[in-house]
């Protein structure tokens, strides 16, 4: 495998970077009147304008050459074929199979995974219709009016993001809540105004052993029994599971007929369109859920079939590599101009940073280059009145994605015009800024000119979508999934394991009994700081 820094394309890009870094976006636009229309790409209902990036057509071509030299297209094709590209766990990576049409077939390790996917989707749809129609009754014979999803990580971030994003399409006579944090406040607030007789819990845990999820599930179980007269038979009517551990589900008291499975080739952060999305389907219905799957699949096909120079997620991923490895940018911002997408940046944080926050290659060799930019963001226009100050005039380069929509789901007066005007204005201001000469021409007093000067030359991409729908949400999520894949392939890391979350979890399991025990732990069990923190917590809770 050719190392990134040793590749011919990387060395060419180093020289090209010196040329581009010396040119301001003002000059790039002035020298190329068609830049604003040429450096764009459109597919699957997304219009992607990357003309306000510190890049040229040549840059994109060179980055595509880098991807080819490092065999990114071959790795992409291997993923779609079901090969075990998650090498550290020896697994296929097949979230793309979750949204393949029923008519397709993909045999992996001797099993047609598409057939399995649609068997689960059909069971989910039947269950969803029974709940939404009122046919499914709780233990006391009342229909379900509150659904609470219990999960963490991908079992929470995807479902809660999708619910919030598609709330305009959801049933409003059924309330949805999401519990992930082991902090008891999360559970209490989700159930504070809930009636146990009308509440359905979805426990989402592949192994049915996840500490936070099962702690909250056991609390939910007791809450339900306390509210319904301690009748164990009530569990089966008020709990369903998304899991592969049938024995654990049955022991909990959930009927395994109401267990919806998924597979080891589905990573948690790629699972919102699997059975993990049961709460989404309950909220918007099977037909809308299928529209979301179709949106995912459209972008999958585009990513698989389109040459890199015109490939939306590939271009986005390669530009992320460009800023991370040639400009030294450590963060990447995402600003959705839709209140419904207020959880989208949080969802992307797991998708991007758990995938590409790696310090070794897929072969286990230490990297000598940056990987995994820090993704962050908030909805516009709120961010404009807080952290945009730093984006415009701070000392760090922060590449940013602006996501806008042509049509509002809730048209009120000229709200949408005002909203979208800010998308366009912010990217224009970040690109071109305002010079001292312009300020002097406006009559600004000299002492204020340094404070009011905007350097510009701050890179942005604009993603313009017609309307936020289940289909366009699927397309947008798949766009970022494949951008993440592109980055990881160029960085030669395994984007589909997550060993970095394991050590802290293992240490927590060791500390729990030390906090709860009747006697103090061995002072030599931990470092002096951790030992002292354990001691102070025990003393505060009357445990010496």
Secondary structure, DSSP 8 states (H G I E B T S, - for coil): ---TTTSHHHHHHHHHHHHHHTS-HHHHHHH-TTHHHHSEEEETTEEEE-TTSS--HHHHHHHHHHHHHTTHHHHHHHHHHT---BTTTTB---GGGGGS-TT---EETTEEHHHHHHHHHHHHHHHHHHHHHT-SB-TTS-B--EEEEE--THHHHHHHHHHHHTGGGS-SSSEEEEE--SSHHHHHHHHTT--GGGEEEEEE-SSS--HHHHHHHHHHHHHHHHHTTT-GGGHHHHEEEE-S-HHHHHHHT--GGGEE---TTS-GGG-TTSGGGHHHHHHH-HHHHHHHHHHHHHHHHHHHHS-GGG-HHHHHHHHHHHHHHHS---EEEEEES-GGGTTHHHHHHIIIIIHH--SB-TTS-B-SS----EEE---TTGGGGTTHHHHHHSSS--EEEEEEESS-SS--TTHHHHHHHHHHHHHHHHHH-B-HHHHHHTT--HHHHHHH-B-----EEEEEES---HHHHHHHHHHHHHHHHHHHHHHT--TT--GGGHHHHHHHHHHHHHHHSSS---TTSS-HHHHHHHHHHHHHTT--
